[in-house]
Amino acid sequence: MSLQLSASVEGHEHAVLTVLADPQDESLWVELLADGTQVQIPLAVLHQLLEVAAEEVHSADWFARQDAGDPQV
């Protein structure tokens, strides 16, 4: 079994990514296309990336406020 995330683009459904289980060890992998090449990333790695992103990724405006010493950031 797999789980697929799709998006509608101009009225057509497109697979964005698929989560698959490795039949040998049941490890979970995320499969997606990058420049037309099928790429698999361990789900654990993607999960770690998303956790870090939630804390560390900010807009350019946020960084500008940091540089200006704005206390409301």
PDB file of N, CA, C and O in Angstrom, chain B, residues numbered from 101:
ATOM      1  N   MET B 101       0.840  -1.184   0.000  1.00  0.00           N
ATOM      2  CA  MET B 101       0.000   0.000   0.000  1.00  0.00           C
ATOM      3  C   MET B 101       0.881   1.243   0.000  1.00  0.00           C
ATOM      4  O   MET B 101       1.992   1.229   0.530  1.00  0.00           O
ATOM      5  N   SER B 102       0.381   2.301  -0.592  1.00  0.00           N
ATOM      6  CA  SER B 102       1.101   3.572  -0.627  1.00  0.00           C
ATOM      7  C   SER B 102       0.108   4.698  -0.363  1.00  0.00           C
ATOM      8  O   SER B 102      -1.107   4.499  -0.381  1.00  0.00           O
ATOM      9  N   LEU B 103       0.649   5.871  -0.121  1.00  0.00           N
ATOM     10  CA  LEU B 103      -0.163   7.065   0.113  1.00  0.00           C
ATOM     11  C   LEU B 103       0.334   8.133  -0.843  1.00  0.00           C
ATOM     12  O   LEU B 103       1.537   8.375  -0.940  1.00  0.00           O
ATOM     13  N   GLN B 104      -0.594   8.776  -1.552  1.00  0.00           N
ATOM     14  CA  GLN B 104      -0.195   9.744  -2.570  1.00  0.00           C
ATOM     15  C   GLN B 104      -0.803  11.114  -2.287  1.00  0.00           C
ATOM     16  O   GLN B 104      -1.979  11.226  -1.941  1.00  0.00           O
ATOM     17  N   LEU B 105       0.011  12.147  -2.439  1.00  0.00           N
ATOM     18  CA  LEU B 105      -0.447  13.534  -2.362  1.00  0.00           C
ATOM     19  C   LEU B 105      -0.559  14.047  -3.787  1.00  0.00           C
ATOM     20  O   LEU B 105       0.399  13.988  -4.557  1.00  0.00           O
ATOM     21  N   SER B 106      -1.745  14.555  -4.133  1.00  0.00           N
ATOM     22  CA  SER B 106      -1.991  15.057  -5.484  1.00  0.00           C
ATOM     23  C   SER B 106      -2.349  16.530  -5.429  1.00  0.00           C
ATOM     24  O   SER B 106      -2.745  17.052  -4.386  1.00  0.00           O
ATOM     25  N   ALA B 107      -2.204  17.185  -6.561  1.00  0.00           N
ATOM     26  CA  ALA B 107      -2.602  18.585  -6.686  1.00  0.00           C
ATOM     27  C   ALA B 107      -3.287  18.765  -8.031  1.00  0.00           C
ATOM     28  O   ALA B 107      -2.924  18.130  -9.021  1.00  0.00           O
ATOM     29  N   SER B 108      -4.270  19.631  -8.047  1.00  0.00           N
ATOM     30  CA  SER B 108      -4.958  19.946  -9.285  1.00  0.00           C
ATOM     31  C   SER B 108      -4.284  21.159  -9.916  1.00  0.00           C
ATOM     32  O   SER B 108      -4.216  22.232  -9.316  1.00  0.00           O
ATOM     33  N   VAL B 109      -3.789  20.970 -11.135  1.00  0.00           N
ATOM     34  CA  VAL B 109      -3.143  22.050 -11.871  1.00  0.00           C
ATOM     35  C   VAL B 109      -3.904  22.221 -13.176  1.00  0.00           C
ATOM     36  O   VAL B 109      -3.947  21.318 -14.012  1.00  0.00           O
ATOM     37  N   GLU B 110      -4.507  23.400 -13.335  1.00  0.00           N
ATOM     38  CA  GLU B 110      -5.299  23.704 -14.526  1.00  0.00           C
ATOM     39  C   GLU B 110      -6.334  22.614 -14.804  1.00  0.00           C
ATOM     40  O   GLU B 110      -6.543  22.217 -15.950  1.00  0.00           O
ATOM     41  N   GLY B 111      -6.979  22.138 -13.730  1.00  0.00           N
ATOM     42  CA  GLY B 111      -8.041  21.155 -13.872  1.00  0.00           C
ATOM     43  C   GLY B 111      -7.592  19.718 -14.018  1.00  0.00           C
ATOM     44  O   GLY B 111      -8.433  18.832 -14.168  1.00  0.00           O
ATOM     45  N   HIS B 112      -6.295  19.455 -13.979  1.00  0.00           N
ATOM     46  CA  HIS B 112      -5.785  18.093 -14.100  1.00  0.00           C
ATOM     47  C   HIS B 112      -5.091  17.688 -12.804  1.00  0.00           C
ATOM     48  O   HIS B 112      -4.314  18.459 -12.241  1.00  0.00           O
ATOM     49  N   GLU B 113      -5.379  16.466 -12.331  1.00  0.00           N
ATOM     50  CA  GLU B 113      -4.743  15.955 -11.121  1.00  0.00           C
ATOM     51  C   GLU B 113      -3.329  15.472 -11.440  1.00  0.00           C
ATOM     52  O   GLU B 113      -3.107  14.764 -12.423  1.00  0.00           O
ATOM     53  N   HIS B 114      -2.386  15.865 -10.596  1.00  0.00           N
ATOM     54  CA  HIS B 114      -0.993  15.446 -10.753  1.00  0.00           C
ATOM     55  C   HIS B 114      -0.490  14.917  -9.420  1.00  0.00           C
ATOM     56  O   HIS B 114      -0.743  15.512  -8.373  1.00  0.00           O
ATOM     57  N   ALA B 115       0.222  13.798  -9.461  1.00  0.00           N
ATOM     58  CA  ALA B 115       0.837  13.265  -8.249  1.00  0.00           C
ATOM     59  C   ALA B 115       1.999  14.169  -7.868  1.00  0.00           C
ATOM     60  O   ALA B 115       2.873  14.442  -8.691  1.00  0.00           O
ATOM     61  N   VAL B 116       2.010  14.634  -6.627  1.00  0.00           N
ATOM     62  CA  VAL B 116       3.102  15.472  -6.138  1.00  0.00           C
ATOM     63  C   VAL B 116       4.152  14.585  -5.493  1.00  0.00           C
ATOM     64  O   VAL B 116       5.344  14.696  -5.780  1.00  0.00           O
ATOM     65  N   LEU B 117       3.688  13.703  -4.614  1.00  0.00           N
ATOM     66  CA  LEU B 117       4.605  12.756  -3.986  1.00  0.00           C
ATOM     67  C   LEU B 117       3.836  11.531  -3.542  1.00  0.00           C
ATOM     68  O   LEU B 117       2.618  11.567  -3.367  1.00  0.00           O
ATOM     69  N   THR B 118       4.573  10.441  -3.364  1.00  0.00           N
ATOM     70  CA  THR B 118       4.004   9.178  -2.912  1.00  0.00           C
ATOM     71  C   THR B 118       4.852   8.662  -1.768  1.00  0.00           C
ATOM     72  O   THR B 118       6.080   8.711  -1.825  1.00  0.00           O
ATOM     73  N   VAL B 119       4.190   8.163  -0.717  1.00  0.00           N
ATOM     74  CA  VAL B 119       4.897   7.526   0.394  1.00  0.00           C
ATOM     75  C   VAL B 119       4.775   6.021   0.187  1.00  0.00           C
ATOM     76  O   VAL B 119       3.677   5.481   0.053  1.00  0.00           O
ATOM     77  N   LEU B 120       5.933   5.355   0.165  1.00  0.00           N
ATOM     78  CA  LEU B 120       6.007   3.914  -0.095  1.00  0.00           C
ATOM     79  C   LEU B 120       6.717   3.202   1.045  1.00  0.00           C
ATOM     80  O   LEU B 120       7.543   3.793   1.740  1.00  0.00           O
ATOM     81  N   ALA B 121       6.390   1.927   1.232  1.00  0.00           N
ATOM     82  CA  ALA B 121       7.093   1.093   2.205  1.00  0.00           C
ATOM     83  C   ALA B 121       8.018   0.145   1.452  1.00  0.00           C
ATOM     84  O   ALA B 121       7.607  -0.494   0.484  1.00  0.00           O
ATOM     85  N   ASP B 122       9.271   0.056   1.899  1.00  0.00           N
ATOM     86  CA  ASP B 122      10.236  -0.873   1.315  1.00  0.00           C
ATOM     87  C   ASP B 122       9.798  -2.298   1.672  1.00  0.00           C
ATOM     88  O   ASP B 122       9.585  -2.593   2.848  1.00  0.00           O
ATOM     89  N   PRO B 123       9.660  -3.184   0.683  1.00  0.00           N
ATOM     90  CA  PRO B 123       9.186  -4.539   0.978  1.00  0.00           C
ATOM     91  C   PRO B 123      10.169  -5.366   1.811  1.00  0.00           C
ATOM     92  O   PRO B 123       9.765  -6.350   2.430  1.00  0.00           O
ATOM     93  N   GLN B 124      11.436  -4.990   1.839  1.00  0.00           N
ATOM     94  CA  GLN B 124      12.420  -5.767   2.592  1.00  0.00           C
ATOM     95  C   GLN B 124      12.423  -5.439   4.073  1.00  0.00           C
ATOM     96  O   GLN B 124      12.529  -6.339   4.906  1.00  0.00           O
ATOM     97  N   ASP B 125      12.307  -4.140   4.419  1.00  0.00           N
ATOM     98  CA  ASP B 125      12.417  -3.772   5.836  1.00  0.00           C
ATOM     99  C   ASP B 125      11.298  -2.859   6.330  1.00  0.00           C
ATOM    100  O   ASP B 125      11.324  -2.406   7.474  1.00  0.00           O
ATOM    101  N   GLU B 126      10.312  -2.588   5.469  1.00  0.00           N
ATOM    102  CA  GLU B 126       9.168  -1.742   5.814  1.00  0.00           C
ATOM    103  C   GLU B 126       9.540  -0.295   6.116  1.00  0.00           C
ATOM    104  O   GLU B 126       8.718   0.448   6.651  1.00  0.00           O
ATOM    105  N   SER B 127      10.769   0.121   5.782  1.00  0.00           N
ATOM    106  CA  SER B 127      11.126   1.533   5.943  1.00  0.00           C
ATOM    107  C   SER B 127      10.286   2.349   4.964  1.00  0.00           C
ATOM    108  O   SER B 127       9.945   1.883   3.877  1.00  0.00           O
ATOM    109  N   LEU B 128       9.963   3.568   5.368  1.00  0.00           N
ATOM    110  CA  LEU B 128       9.110   4.426   4.550  1.00  0.00           C
ATOM    111  C   LEU B 128       9.947   5.406   3.747  1.00  0.00           C
ATOM    112  O   LEU B 128      10.912   5.983   4.247  1.00  0.00           O
ATOM    113  N   TRP B 129       9.556   5.581   2.492  1.00  0.00           N
ATOM    114  CA  TRP B 129      10.259   6.447   1.557  1.00  0.00           C
ATOM    115  C   TRP B 129       9.265   7.377   0.884  1.00  0.00           C
ATOM    116  O   TRP B 129       8.119   7.000   0.638  1.00  0.00           O
ATOM    117  N   VAL B 130       9.706   8.594   0.587  1.00  0.00           N
ATOM    118  CA  VAL B 130       8.913   9.552  -0.176  1.00  0.00           C
ATOM    119  C   VAL B 130       9.479   9.568  -1.587  1.00  0.00           C
ATOM    120  O   VAL B 130      10.679   9.750  -1.790  1.00  0.00           O
ATOM    121  N   GLU B 131       8.598   9.377  -2.551  1.00  0.00           N
ATOM    122  CA  GLU B 131       9.009   9.355  -3.952  1.00  0.00           C
ATOM    123  C   GLU B 131       8.403  10.561  -4.651  1.00  0.00           C
ATOM    124  O   GLU B 131       7.213  10.845  -4.508  1.00  0.00           O
ATOM    125  N   LEU B 132       9.241  11.273  -5.415  1.00  0.00           N
ATOM    126  CA  LEU B 132       8.778  12.434  -6.169  1.00  0.00           C
ATOM    127  C   LEU B 132       9.630  12.594  -7.413  1.00  0.00           C
ATOM    128  O   LEU B 132      10.651  11.926  -7.574  1.00  0.00           O
ATOM    129  N   LEU B 133       9.201  13.486  -8.286  1.00  0.00           N
ATOM    130  CA  LEU B 133       9.964  13.774  -9.499  1.00  0.00           C
ATOM    131  C   LEU B 133      10.727  15.072  -9.324  1.00  0.00           C
ATOM    132  O   LEU B 133      10.178  16.068  -8.853  1.00  0.00           O
ATOM    133  N   ALA B 134      11.991  15.058  -9.703  1.00  0.00           N
ATOM    134  CA  ALA B 134      12.834  16.251  -9.687  1.00  0.00           C
ATOM    135  C   ALA B 134      13.503  16.350 -11.051  1.00  0.00           C
ATOM    136  O   ALA B 134      14.308  15.493 -11.417  1.00  0.00           O
ATOM    137  N   ASP B 135      13.172  17.386 -11.796  1.00  0.00           N
ATOM    138  CA  ASP B 135      13.685  17.547 -13.167  1.00  0.00           C
ATOM    139  C   ASP B 135      13.438  16.305 -14.011  1.00  0.00           C
ATOM    140  O   ASP B 135      14.294  15.902 -14.799  1.00  0.00           O
ATOM    141  N   GLY B 136      12.266  15.700 -13.845  1.00  0.00           N
ATOM    142  CA  GLY B 136      11.907  14.529 -14.628  1.00  0.00           C
ATOM    143  C   GLY B 136      12.532  13.236 -14.155  1.00  0.00           C
ATOM    144  O   GLY B 136      12.327  12.193 -14.776  1.00  0.00           O
ATOM    145  N   THR B 137      13.292  13.276 -13.071  1.00  0.00           N
ATOM    146  CA  THR B 137      13.930  12.080 -12.527  1.00  0.00           C
ATOM    147  C   THR B 137      13.218  11.662 -11.250  1.00  0.00           C
ATOM    148  O   THR B 137      12.976  12.485 -10.367  1.00  0.00           O
ATOM    149  N   GLN B 138      12.886  10.382 -11.156  1.00  0.00           N
ATOM    150  CA  GLN B 138      12.243   9.863  -9.958  1.00  0.00           C
ATOM    151  C   GLN B 138      13.264   9.796  -8.825  1.00  0.00           C
ATOM    152  O   GLN B 138      14.335   9.207  -8.975  1.00  0.00           O
ATOM    153  N   VAL B 139      12.918  10.408  -7.684  1.00  0.00           N
ATOM    154  CA  VAL B 139      13.824  10.494  -6.536  1.00  0.00           C
ATOM    155  C   VAL B 139      13.115   9.911  -5.324  1.00  0.00           C
ATOM    156  O   VAL B 139      11.925  10.151  -5.121  1.00  0.00           O
ATOM    157  N   GLN B 140      13.847   9.143  -4.517  1.00  0.00           N
ATOM    158  CA  GLN B 140      13.303   8.621  -3.264  1.00  0.00           C
ATOM    159  C   GLN B 140      14.112   9.166  -2.098  1.00  0.00           C
ATOM    160  O   GLN B 140      15.343   9.150  -2.114  1.00  0.00           O
ATOM    161  N   ILE B 141      13.394   9.649  -1.084  1.00  0.00           N
ATOM    162  CA  ILE B 141      14.003  10.220   0.116  1.00  0.00           C
ATOM    163  C   ILE B 141      13.419   9.472   1.307  1.00  0.00           C
ATOM    164  O   ILE B 141      12.207   9.261   1.354  1.00  0.00           O
ATOM    165  N   PRO B 142      14.242   9.066   2.271  1.00  0.00           N
ATOM    166  CA  PRO B 142      13.671   8.426   3.458  1.00  0.00           C
ATOM    167  C   PRO B 142      12.677   9.368   4.146  1.00  0.00           C
ATOM    168  O   PRO B 142      12.969  10.549   4.336  1.00  0.00           O
ATOM    169  N   LEU B 143      11.518   8.852   4.515  1.00  0.00           N
ATOM    170  CA  LEU B 143      10.504   9.671   5.172  1.00  0.00           C
ATOM    171  C   LEU B 143      11.051  10.290   6.451  1.00  0.00           C
ATOM    172  O   LEU B 143      10.699  11.422   6.783  1.00  0.00           O
ATOM    173  N   ALA B 144      11.902   9.574   7.172  1.00  0.00           N
ATOM    174  CA  ALA B 144      12.483  10.112   8.412  1.00  0.00           C
ATOM    175  C   ALA B 144      13.301  11.371   8.132  1.00  0.00           C
ATOM    176  O   ALA B 144      13.283  12.306   8.933  1.00  0.00           O
ATOM    177  N   VAL B 145      14.010  11.408   7.017  1.00  0.00           N
ATOM    178  CA  VAL B 145      14.811  12.579   6.658  1.00  0.00           C
ATOM    179  C   VAL B 145      13.887  13.753   6.330  1.00  0.00           C
ATOM    180  O   VAL B 145      14.138  14.878   6.762  1.00  0.00           O
ATOM    181  N   LEU B 146      12.826  13.497   5.573  1.00  0.00           N
ATOM    182  CA  LEU B 146      11.869  14.557   5.250  1.00  0.00           C
ATOM    183  C   LEU B 146      11.197  15.073   6.526  1.00  0.00           C
ATOM    184  O   LEU B 146      10.976  16.275   6.670  1.00  0.00           O
ATOM    185  N   HIS B 147      10.879  14.181   7.431  1.00  0.00           N
ATOM    186  CA  HIS B 147      10.264  14.573   8.704  1.00  0.00           C
ATOM    187  C   HIS B 147      11.195  15.497   9.490  1.00  0.00           C
ATOM    188  O   HIS B 147      10.753  16.514  10.024  1.00  0.00           O
ATOM    189  N   GLN B 148      12.476  15.149   9.562  1.00  0.00           N
ATOM    190  CA  GLN B 148      13.456  15.997  10.258  1.00  0.00           C
ATOM    191  C   GLN B 148      13.549  17.369   9.594  1.00  0.00           C
ATOM    192  O   GLN B 148      13.599  18.392  10.277  1.00  0.00           O
ATOM    193  N   LEU B 149      13.570  17.386   8.275  1.00  0.00           N
ATOM    194  CA  LEU B 149      13.635  18.645   7.536  1.00  0.00           C
ATOM    195  C   LEU B 149      12.440  19.531   7.864  1.00  0.00           C
ATOM    196  O   LEU B 149      12.600  20.732   8.083  1.00  0.00           O
ATOM    197  N   LEU B 150      11.248  18.949   7.899  1.00  0.00           N
ATOM    198  CA  LEU B 150      10.044  19.723   8.189  1.00  0.00           C
ATOM    199  C   LEU B 150      10.044  20.254   9.617  1.00  0.00           C
ATOM    200  O   LEU B 150       9.580  21.368   9.860  1.00  0.00           O
ATOM    201  N   GLU B 151      10.554  19.477  10.557  1.00  0.00           N
ATOM    202  CA  GLU B 151      10.644  19.951  11.940  1.00  0.00           C
ATOM    203  C   GLU B 151      11.582  21.148  12.047  1.00  0.00           C
ATOM    204  O   GLU B 151      11.261  22.132  12.714  1.00  0.00           O
ATOM    205  N   VAL B 152      12.735  21.068  11.395  1.00  0.00           N
ATOM    206  CA  VAL B 152      13.689  22.179  11.416  1.00  0.00           C
ATOM    207  C   VAL B 152      13.091  23.387  10.700  1.00  0.00           C
ATOM    208  O   VAL B 152      13.212  24.516  11.174  1.00  0.00           O
ATOM    209  N   ALA B 153      12.448  23.149   9.561  1.00  0.00           N
ATOM    210  CA  ALA B 153      11.860  24.248   8.790  1.00  0.00           C
ATOM    211  C   ALA B 153      10.826  25.011   9.606  1.00  0.00           C
ATOM    212  O   ALA B 153      10.755  26.237   9.527  1.00  0.00           O
ATOM    213  N   ALA B 154      10.030  24.303  10.382  1.00  0.00           N
ATOM    214  CA  ALA B 154       8.990  24.955  11.180  1.00  0.00           C
ATOM    215  C   ALA B 154       9.581  25.948  12.172  1.00  0.00           C
ATOM    216  O   ALA B 154       8.932  26.933  12.524  1.00  0.00           O
ATOM    217  N   GLU B 155      10.789  25.702  12.618  1.00  0.00           N
ATOM    218  CA  GLU B 155      11.441  26.580  13.592  1.00  0.00           C
ATOM    219  C   GLU B 155      12.388  27.597  12.956  1.00  0.00           C
ATOM    220  O   GLU B 155      12.539  28.706  13.468  1.00  0.00           O
ATOM    221  N   GLU B 156      13.018  27.229  11.854  1.00  0.00           N
ATOM    222  CA  GLU B 156      14.144  28.007  11.348  1.00  0.00           C
ATOM    223  C   GLU B 156      13.911  28.777  10.051  1.00  0.00           C
ATOM    224  O   GLU B 156      14.681  29.685   9.739  1.00  0.00           O
ATOM    225  N   VAL B 157      12.876  28.441   9.291  1.00  0.00           N
ATOM    226  CA  VAL B 157      12.653  29.106   8.004  1.00  0.00           C
ATOM    227  C   VAL B 157      11.750  30.318   8.227  1.00  0.00           C
ATOM    228  O   VAL B 157      10.674  30.205   8.814  1.00  0.00           O
ATOM    229  N   HIS B 158      12.200  31.469   7.752  1.00  0.00           N
ATOM    230  CA  HIS B 158      11.463  32.723   7.900  1.00  0.00           C
ATOM    231  C   HIS B 158      11.538  33.504   6.594  1.00  0.00           C
ATOM    232  O   HIS B 158      12.366  33.222   5.728  1.00  0.00           O
ATOM    233  N   SER B 159      10.665  34.479   6.474  1.00  0.00           N
ATOM    234  CA  SER B 159      10.637  35.328   5.283  1.00  0.00           C
ATOM    235  C   SER B 159      11.793  36.324   5.313  1.00  0.00           C
ATOM    236  O   SER B 159      12.423  36.538   6.348  1.00  0.00           O
ATOM    237  N   ALA B 160      12.053  36.922   4.162  1.00  0.00           N
ATOM    238  CA  ALA B 160      13.078  37.968   4.087  1.00  0.00           C
ATOM    239  C   ALA B 160      12.703  39.138   4.987  1.00  0.00           C
ATOM    240  O   ALA B 160      13.579  39.762   5.587  1.00  0.00           O
ATOM    241  N   ASP B 161      11.404  39.445   5.087  1.00  0.00           N
ATOM    242  CA  ASP B 161      10.958  40.534   5.970  1.00  0.00           C
ATOM    243  C   ASP B 161      11.295  40.235   7.428  1.00  0.00           C
ATOM    244  O   ASP B 161      11.701  41.131   8.168  1.00  0.00           O
ATOM    245  N   TRP B 162      11.129  38.995   7.839  1.00  0.00           N
ATOM    246  CA  TRP B 162      11.444  38.602   9.216  1.00  0.00           C
ATOM    247  C   TRP B 162      12.927  38.854   9.499  1.00  0.00           C
ATOM    248  O   TRP B 162      13.283  39.410  10.539  1.00  0.00           O
ATOM    249  N   PHE B 163      13.786  38.441   8.566  1.00  0.00           N
ATOM    250  CA  PHE B 163      15.225  38.656   8.761  1.00  0.00           C
ATOM    251  C   PHE B 163      15.562  40.142   8.779  1.00  0.00           C
ATOM    252  O   PHE B 163      16.440  40.566   9.531  1.00  0.00           O
ATOM    253  N   ALA B 164      14.875  40.940   7.959  1.00  0.00           N
ATOM    254  CA  ALA B 164      15.111  42.387   7.956  1.00  0.00           C
ATOM    255  C   ALA B 164      14.738  42.983   9.304  1.00  0.00           C
ATOM    256  O   ALA B 164      15.444  43.852   9.814  1.00  0.00           O
ATOM    257  N   ARG B 165      13.636  42.526   9.885  1.00  0.00           N
ATOM    258  CA  ARG B 165      13.242  43.015  11.209  1.00  0.00           C
ATOM    259  C   ARG B 165      14.264  42.598  12.261  1.00  0.00           C
ATOM    260  O   ARG B 165      14.550  43.361  13.184  1.00  0.00           O
ATOM    261  N   GLN B 166      14.812  41.400  12.130  1.00  0.00           N
ATOM    262  CA  GLN B 166      15.846  40.938  13.056  1.00  0.00           C
ATOM    263  C   GLN B 166      17.060  41.860  12.991  1.00  0.00           C
ATOM    264  O   GLN B 166      17.598  42.278  14.015  1.00  0.00           O
ATOM    265  N   ASP B 167      17.477  42.165  11.762  1.00  0.00           N
ATOM    266  CA  ASP B 167      18.645  43.034  11.567  1.00  0.00           C
ATOM    267  C   ASP B 167      18.395  44.441  12.104  1.00  0.00           C
ATOM    268  O   ASP B 167      19.322  45.111  12.557  1.00  0.00           O
ATOM    269  N   ALA B 168      17.129  44.887  12.051  1.00  0.00           N
ATOM    270  CA  ALA B 168      16.783  46.231  12.523  1.00  0.00           C
ATOM    271  C   ALA B 168      16.580  46.268  14.038  1.00  0.00           C
ATOM    272  O   ALA B 168      16.396  47.339  14.615  1.00  0.00           O
ATOM    273  N   GLY B 169      16.612  45.109  14.675  1.00  0.00           N
ATOM    274  CA  GLY B 169      16.441  45.061  16.122  1.00  0.00           C
ATOM    275  C   GLY B 169      15.004  45.210  16.567  1.00  0.00           C
ATOM    276  O   GLY B 169      14.754  45.646  17.691  1.00  0.00           O
ATOM    277  N   ASP B 170      14.046  44.857  15.712  1.00  0.00           N
ATOM    278  CA  ASP B 170      12.627  44.938  16.057  1.00  0.00           C
ATOM    279  C   ASP B 170      12.322  43.932  17.166  1.00  0.00           C
ATOM    280  O   ASP B 170      12.544  42.735  16.979  1.00  0.00           O
ATOM    281  N   PRO B 171      11.822  44.382  18.307  1.00  0.00           N
ATOM    282  CA  PRO B 171      11.578  43.463  19.422  1.00  0.00           C
ATOM    283  C   PRO B 171      10.344  42.584  19.243  1.00  0.00           C
ATOM    284  O   PRO B 171      10.121  41.693  20.063  1.00  0.00           O
ATOM    285  N   GLN B 172       9.535  42.794  18.209  1.00  0.00           N
ATOM    286  CA  GLN B 172       8.311  42.016  18.029  1.00  0.00           C
ATOM    287  C   GLN B 172       8.498  40.833  17.093  1.00  0.00           C
ATOM    288  O   GLN B 172       7.550  40.441  16.412  1.00  0.00           O
ATOM    289  N   VAL B 173       9.669  40.264  17.040  1.00  0.00           N
ATOM    290  CA  VAL B 173       9.886  39.112  16.164  1.00  0.00           C
ATOM    291  C   VAL B 173      10.018  37.856  16.955  1.00  0.00           C
ATOM    292  O   VAL B 173      10.205  36.783  16.382  1.00  0.00           O
TER     293      VAL B 173
END
